[in-house]
Amino acid sequence: MNIYKCLNEITKYIDDHLEDKIDYDVLAKIMGVNSYTMQRIFSLIAGIYIVKYIRKRRLTNAAYDLYETNAKVMDIAMKYQYDNATSFSRAFESFHGIKPSQVNKCSKLKNFPRIIFKEEIKRPVTGLLI
């Protein structure tokens, strides 16, 4: 299977499960390798550690939820797998530059989109003499 296709399946799986605990062994199975190897391949090709990728995707979605709803910060923190509101607030402020309690319709929030890899492989043309 094409490695880029596997990586796209992994980023789709992550996006579909941002509200759940993400099992790296499941991601590794998609690629057909062990968890350590999957994490190394992901970080080498994507240019970001998978744990940071997941965190940034969760914080992006959390900001959207805070912006669009009247949900409590604690509820959003729990929804995106944070143990408590303090650690969520700290991570949120570090990423977005404002506290989650300050999000309103005038807030400028960061967006970290899903990474999508090009799946086609272009092979170099060999110099055949005719």
JOVEN-V769312 format. One record per backbone hydrogen bond with DSSP energy under -1.0 kcal/mol. CO is the residue of the C=O (numbers start at 1). NH is the residue of the N-H. E is the energy in kcal/mol with one decimal. If there is no record, write none. Layout:
CO:NH:E  CO:NH:E
//
This chain:
2:6:-2.0  3:7:-2.4  4:8:-2.1  5:9:-2.1  6:10:-2.2  7:11:-2.6  8:12:-2.1  9:13:-2.5  10:14:-2.6  11:15:-2.3  12:16:-2.4  13:17:-1.0  17:20:-1.8  23:27:-1.4  24:28:-2.5  25:29:-1.9  26:30:-1.4  27:31:-1.2  28:32:-1.5  28:33:-2.1  34:38:-2.4  35:39:-2.4  36:40:-2.1  37:41:-2.8  38:42:-2.8  39:43:-2.3  40:44:-2.3  41:45:-2.5  42:46:-3.2  43:47:-1.4  49:53:-2.4  50:54:-2.6  51:55:-2.1  52:56:-2.7  53:57:-2.3  54:58:-2.5  55:59:-2.6  56:60:-1.9  57:61:-2.2  58:62:-2.8  59:63:-2.0  60:64:-1.8  61:65:-2.5  62:66:-2.6  63:67:-2.4  64:68:-2.5  65:69:-1.9  72:76:-2.0  73:77:-2.7  74:78:-2.3  75:79:-2.2  76:80:-1.8  77:82:-2.8  78:81:-1.6  84:88:-1.7  85:89:-2.9  86:90:-2.4  87:91:-2.2  88:92:-3.1  89:93:-2.7  90:94:-2.1  91:95:-2.0  92:96:-3.4  93:97:-1.8  99:102:-1.8  100:103:-1.3  104:107:-1.7  126:128:-1.6
//
